[in-house]
Amino acid sequence: MYFIELLIKDNIINNIDDIPKTIRQSIFKKYKLTTLQSRFGVYNLFNILYPNKWCEWEFCRVKNNFWNDKDNLLNLHNWLINKLYSDNIINSIEDIVYLDNNIFKNYNLSGLLMGKFDDSPFKFWNYFYPNRWFEWEFKNTPKNYWNNKNNRIKSLKQLFENKLNLDFDSIKNTISYSFLVKYYHKFSLICDQYYKSNIYKWINECYPNKFKPEDFKQIISSDGEKLDSIDEKIIHELFINQFDNVKYYNSNTSSINKWHNELEDENYVADWLINDNIIVEYFGWYNMSSYNKNKIFTEYINKANRKIKYFNNLSDYYFIDLYPKDLRNNLIGVKNKINKFISKVS
């Protein structure tokens, strides 16, 4: 204990909580305690003084081959997960992909990440959760990852086929550059950098000669409106044939704060405003089977529910919420909802 008092007196540490990140072999040498350190080891010595207060990996160094023991890695994982929860860094395991390398630095695990996992958060977490995530999902991808054409092909196919479960027809009808900007911004940036924002060029690398350039050109309706998806174009054509005053707001006009939800402190832009009193929103990715399985879809559904509640409570507007099922059988669901509104106000 006298040694600890000296360390505090000499401003080496402020309190005993500083011990793991501060104490190194050089400190023992400075105080002529090298023999003591050599006999017990840094961790074992302090574990004698403060039993079970720290784990071995919280210190600057671990003994040789420590990380070759699978049990040590498993114990580390359990400890780290508990820390991430207790420190309010994650709310669920799915939040792991949003962590960067600084997390390992903050918990004194940079040496482990570099030496055992090639400085790759993906490799670290994939060790404990095999095949749960793709490498591109992590905040930090390895250096030059996207420079590799094969990685770009693999990643886009994983997004389409595994994350979004799209077949060939769905790729053509769903994917656009605007879609990437709106839901997978990382991919739109890669599209900008390597394909000059031409999504077709990237898709053609993944599926050679399966699509045509015009499949992914800007989606334009008969009245010249630029829309974000084929589904929205189909709905829009129905609207402009039935109503005189149809305003559409695409993803590029999302900065227009048309409605403000004070309760949630959120700004909403509906997809359509018809005759200045009918708000229409198409929830193309409202799929409860993806809820709590994919963070982007989960957040999308949660926000959709807030928008639905807010729009339904606007006294001066009538709100129509549309979903992919409403487009089936020649848009029967869309037509029924419009007719229900017409009969209500007539």
Buried (B, 14 or more C-beta within 10 A) or exposed (E): EEBBEEBEEEEBBEEBEEBBEBBBBEBBEEBEBEEEBEEEBBBEBBBEEEEEEBBBBBBBBBEEEBBEEEEBBEBBBEBBBEBBBEEEBBEEBBEBBEBEBEBBEEBBBBBBBEEBBEBBBBBBBBBBEEEEBBBBBBBBBBEEBBEEEEBBBBBBBBBBEEBBEBEEEEBBBBBBBBBBBBBBEBBBBBBBEBBEBBBBBBBBBBBEEEBEEEBBEEBEBEEEBBBBBBBBBBBBBBBBEEEEEBBBBBBEEEEEEEBEBEEEEBEBBBBBBBEEEBBBBBBBBBBEEBEEEBBEBBEBBEBBEBBBEBBEEEEEBBBBBBBBEBBEEEBEBBBEBBEEBEEEEE
